[in-house]
C-alpha cells in the first residue's frame, strides 16, 4: 500500500507544481520558504506528551491535571474525530502499516524523542502534573499546574455541570498532593501560613524541578476575570469558609503570579475555547486578562496566552503591545484548518511578531488520536499556516524574503528560546 500511495502523492505534487509555475506548493506557500520552514527544528511552547510505558505497566495519566478525554459526549470538531481522514493520514505517516505498540516496543525509552524528531520538534514544553522516565529533560521541559492552589475551600458550590463534577475532585486531589509534597498534613489555620507553607513551597519545588512556567486551566473552572480584593477580605474568607470565595481565589492567583515573576517562571493561561460540552467560551475571553496585564505590580510577570484566544483572536492582537504578554497558537493548529490559522497569524505577525510562538497542544484525545497523531497534525498545520501567512505578506510586499525567513525562525523557535532563556 505505502509505496503506491507515495508514488501517487508525488504525481499529484508534480502536477500541482507544473500548474502554478513552480512558485508555490499545493497550498500556495512559496516553495523556497516552505523548504526553509520544514528545516527549522521547532520549540513547541505547549503540549501534553505521554510517557511510553511497557505492556502490563500502569499507563501514564499525568499528561493533564484536568483530562478531557472522558467527559460527557460533545459534538467534536471534525479534525478531532477519530475517524477523520486527517487522523488516519497522520497515523500512516508516523507508523506506516505498523502500529503504536510495535513502534513503542522497538524504540523503548527513546520512543518519545523519536516522535519529536518525526514532528520536527527539538524541544517540547510539556504541560504535565509531573515528568518521568521516557521524557528526558534534554528534549522535554516541564510546565506544571498551579490551579489546584486556588481552591483550598469546599468547592461544591462551584460545580454546575458534569464537566466540573469531573474537574473539581481532580483539583482537590492535586492540592492534597501539593500539601503532601510540601510536608503539610492539614489545611493551615491562616491564609498567611497557607501562602507560605503550601503555595510558595510548591512553586519553589516546581522551579527546583526544572519548571519553566506555571499553567492555569482556570477557564475550565471559572472566569478569567481576576479581581483585586484586599488581603483582609481574602483572609476572612479563608478562615471562615464564608463570603466571596472568588475573591479568595483572585487573591491567591495574584499571589502566585507575583511569585512567578520573582522566580522567573512564566504564567501560562488557557485562553481559548476548550474541551467538554459545557465549556463556557465567554469565560476565556482574553480581554478579561487586561486588568492583570495592566497592573504595574505584575509587570515583572510574563503571561503567555496559551492557544491564542480562539475565537477571540483579534482581541489578542492589541494585548500583544503589553510588554509582558505573549501568545502561542496551539489548539488552533489542532482544531482549525491551516488557512484559518494563517489569517490569525498574519494579523499578529504584522503587529508584534516577537511575541508569537509555535505550539502543538499534542494531546491523547482518543485511541485513534494520540499525542503522536495530534502532535504531527498540529506541527504540519502550524508550519503550513506560517508559510501561508508569510507568503501572503511577501506577495503584498509587506516583508522581504529574508525577513520572512527570519520571522519563520522567530515564531518556530527563537521567540521561545529568548523568552525562557533556552540554549
Ligand atoms: Zn493543553
Boltz pocket constraint, residues with backbone or C-beta under 6 A from the ligand:
constraints:
  - pocket:
      binder: B
      contacts: [[A, 46], [A, 47], [A, 48], [A, 127], [A, 361]]
      max_distance: 6.0
